[in-house]
Amino acid sequence: MRRLLLWCAQNPWLATHVPRWRFARRAVRRFLPGEGFEAALKAAVEFKSKGIGALFTLLGENVIDLADANRVVEHYEEVLAAATGVQAEVSVKPTQLGLDIDPEAAYANLRRLARAAANAKSFLWIDMEGSAYTERTVDLYKTLRAEHSHVGLALQAYLHRTVSDVASLMPLKPAIRLVKGAYAEPADIAFTARREVDENYLALCALMLPEVKRRSLRLVIATHDTNLIAKAWGFGKALAIDPAHFEIAMLYGIRTDQQLRLAREGFSVRDLISWGDAWYAWYLRRLAERPANMWFVARQLLP
């Protein structure tokens, strides 16, 4: 099922036609509060009242015009200015900022957003995309981190190289958001069995949590797998890490009950809230992460 969903996410015909289907637009509402930022901001305000923070991201990737990339930057600047009341952070994809067109322009856009985040007393995260971009994205982060302290990078636990990336980033006192990974990658560069991905995820947590204890690393555990979270917290508890410094992130619309429970237990929880009309590939990758959600999609076919 996961392989099928990831194939669908990359299929041009489906990407053109599926977003027009009414049942598909109904189904995606589980993971999006709306296509406009106003809906995302409203959701963030509601979460804040329950002790949960927000991480905002505008859907879209692989822009082919630098003018479009500039509009993305301008939009995020408006988001950062509007979101000061909810103390939200933002997360951007390098290809959304023009990496496919002009790497120097993409870096200039990242610097611009880092300055905007600093002015808003917020935080800028760089999302990780498919493995074709991993090396360039890590390099972008290293360069940006040398100039700005309030920037972080998403790393994918299913890639074999991630442990080496973590080691190379440690001298920078980085911020890392650890995800499992949601792209179709070959077995020679990525773990493909769920058990192996989970084991590597925990191994990476065990490697990084002592640095969290020393306050030389900010780690965000970004998974909906509460068993993994509990095991990672076992490491954190053994290190006497304050629950408020044990950060967890989950997507909007997924395991909200667990997000609320974790927040009540004193952990730092953020809800990743997305918006925009470029939701097709993103949505299929979210389903691929948890194929059980296909039952929810199937129900949208019913009257």
RAGI-V605201 format. One record per residue. RES is the residue in one letter. SS is DSSP state (hx for helix, st for strand, lp for the rest). OMEGA is omega in whole degrees, -180 to 180 (none if undefined). Layout:
BEGIN
res/ss/omega
RES/SS/OMEGA
RES/SS/OMEGA
END
This chain:
BEGIN
res/ss/omega
M/lp/-180
R/hx/180
R/hx/179
L/hx/-180
L/hx/179
L/hx/174
W/hx/178
C/hx/-179
A/hx/-177
Q/hx/-176
N/lp/-176
P/hx/-178
W/hx/179
L/hx/-180
A/hx/180
T/hx/-170
H/hx/-174
V/hx/-179
P/hx/178
R/hx/-175
W/lp/-175
R/hx/-178
F/hx/179
A/hx/179
R/hx/176
R/hx/-176
A/hx/-175
V/hx/-179
R/lp/177
R/lp/-174
F/lp/179
L/lp/175
P/lp/180
G/lp/-179
E/lp/-180
G/lp/-179
F/hx/-179
E/hx/179
A/hx/179
A/hx/180
L/hx/178
K/hx/178
A/hx/180
A/hx/178
V/hx/179
E/hx/179
F/hx/-179
K/hx/179
S/lp/180
K/lp/177
G/lp/-179
I/lp/179
G/st/-177
A/st/172
L/st/-174
F/st/173
T/st/175
L/st/-178
L/lp/179
G/lp/-179
E/lp/175
N/lp/176
V/lp/-176
I/lp/-179
D/lp/-179
L/hx/176
A/hx/177
D/hx/178
A/hx/178
N/hx/178
R/hx/176
V/hx/179
V/hx/180
E/hx/180
H/hx/179
Y/hx/176
E/hx/177
E/hx/178
V/hx/-179
L/hx/179
A/hx/-177
A/hx/-171
A/lp/-178
T/hx/-178
G/hx/-179
V/hx/177
Q/lp/-178
A/lp/173
E/st/-179
V/st/-180
S/st/-175
V/st/176
K/st/178
P/hx/-180
T/hx/175
Q/hx/-178
L/hx/174
G/lp/-177
L/lp/180
D/lp/-174
I/lp/-174
D/lp/-178
P/hx/180
E/hx/177
A/hx/179
A/hx/179
Y/hx/177
A/hx/178
N/hx/177
L/hx/178
R/hx/179
R/hx/179
L/hx/177
A/hx/177
R/hx/179
A/hx/178
A/hx/179
A/hx/180
N/hx/180
A/lp/-176
K/lp/-178
S/lp/-174
F/lp/-180
L/st/176
W/st/174
I/st/179
D/st/174
M/lp/-180
E/lp/-179
G/lp/-173
S/hx/177
A/hx/-177
Y/hx/-171
T/hx/-177
E/hx/-179
R/hx/-179
T/hx/177
V/hx/179
D/hx/177
L/hx/-179
Y/hx/-179
K/hx/180
T/hx/-179
L/hx/-179
R/hx/178
A/lp/-179
E/lp/-173
H/lp/-179
S/lp/-173
H/lp/179
V/st/-179
G/st/-175
L/st/173
A/st/175
L/st/-173
Q/st/-175
A/lp/-177
Y/lp/179
L/st/178
H/lp/-173
R/lp/-170
T/hx/179
V/hx/177
S/hx/177
D/hx/178
V/hx/-179
A/hx/-178
S/hx/-179
L/hx/-174
M/hx/-179
P/hx/-178
L/hx/-172
K/lp/-170
P/lp/165
A/st/-176
I/st/172
R/st/-174
L/st/177
V/st/177
K/lp/-177
G/lp/-171
A/lp/179
Y/lp/177
A/lp/-178
E/lp/-179
P/lp/-175
A/lp/-179
D/lp/178
I/lp/-175
A/st/170
F/lp/-177
T/lp/178
A/lp/-178
R/hx/-179
R/hx/180
E/hx/178
V/hx/180
D/hx/-180
E/hx/180
N/hx/177
Y/hx/-180
L/hx/178
A/hx/178
L/hx/176
C/hx/180
A/hx/178
L/hx/-171
M/hx/-175
L/hx/174
P/hx/176
E/hx/174
V/hx/178
K/hx/180
R/lp/-180
R/lp/177
S/lp/179
L/lp/169
R/st/-179
L/st/174
V/st/-180
I/st/-173
A/st/179
T/lp/175
H/lp/-178
D/lp/-176
T/hx/174
N/hx/176
L/hx/179
I/hx/-179
A/hx/179
K/hx/178
A/hx/178
W/hx/175
G/hx/175
F/hx/-178
G/hx/179
K/hx/178
A/hx/179
L/lp/-179
A/lp/175
I/lp/177
D/lp/178
P/hx/179
A/hx/178
H/hx/177
F/lp/-170
E/st/-178
I/st/176
A/st/175
M/st/-179
L/st/174
Y/lp/175
G/lp/-179
I/lp/175
R/lp/180
T/hx/178
D/hx/179
Q/hx/175
Q/hx/180
L/hx/180
R/hx/-179
L/hx/177
A/hx/179
R/hx/-179
E/lp/173
G/lp/178
F/lp/177
S/st/-174
V/st/174
R/st/177
D/st/179
L/st/-175
I/st/-178
S/st/174
W/st/180
G/lp/-178
D/lp/-180
A/lp/-170
W/lp/-168
Y/hx/-176
A/hx/178
W/hx/-178
Y/hx/180
L/hx/178
R/hx/177
R/hx/177
L/hx/-180
A/hx/178
E/hx/-178
R/lp/-176
P/hx/177
A/hx/178
N/hx/178
M/hx/177
W/hx/178
F/hx/179
V/hx/-178
A/hx/-179
R/hx/179
Q/lp/177
L/lp/-176
L/lp/178
P/lp/none
END
